[in-house]
Amino acid sequence: MKKLLYIFSLLLSLSGFAQNQSIFEKANALYNQGKYAEAIDGYNAILDTGKHSSDLYFNLANAHYKLNNIAPSIFFYEKALKLAPNDADIKNNMAFAKNMTVDAIDVIPNAGISKLLNNATHIMSFDVWAKTTIALVFCFVVLFLVYYFSYSTLKKRLAFIGSVVALTLLILTLAFTFHKYNLDKKDNPAIVFAQESKVKSDPNTRSEESFRLHEGTKVQVLETYNDWSKIKLTDGKTGWLITEDIKMLKDF
């Protein structure tokens, strides 16, 4: 009975994949015909099934860009980039989309050791760092066992040196794994979707207005309170805006 259920679920999955592929190809055809709004409907229909990919987000962003939908185009380019962080086409197209935004916000770069550490940490994803650490644990255990049970002086020496190197790399990768986890946990980006959003000093309508943001601007969400979100910009400015004015990028 379990096998029959497994086969049935597999067939459903394959059927759903084929259907989504058909919708994707039709949406691409509509895009090539200049029917961007209809193409968007097709891409969204795939997202409604719970499926997503960098290609889907990229094409969806392109369609919104063609219609001058600033916030959605940047939002979906950012989504695509999260799934394919080294894709040059996504980066180039997103740069064009960002040229349509109103807000010009400076970026305060990290400096010194902090910059080097963060750059090194972002070389790999958290999953890759974790898998590398596990692989080094395995290497260390094997080399230590070879050292412990070997009778040859040369084998002992080589196994000892190898186990020390593996242990050193293990400690380093473990540190990078935890640092990457903390960086990802703090990274809570969102895109402003409101045409204009008033950023307040406190989470209430009566508080003083600090500044204004416009659609397409990327912010970091620090915390939420009722219907308000505390955000931070790349230039260091912080403030509170209404949560419905933004869309979180981590929500898939």
Summary of the structure (lengths in Angstrom):
residues: 252
radius of gyration: 24.4
end to end distance: 33.6
largest distance: 79.2
contacts: 707
relative contact order: 0.09
helix: 60%
strand: 14%
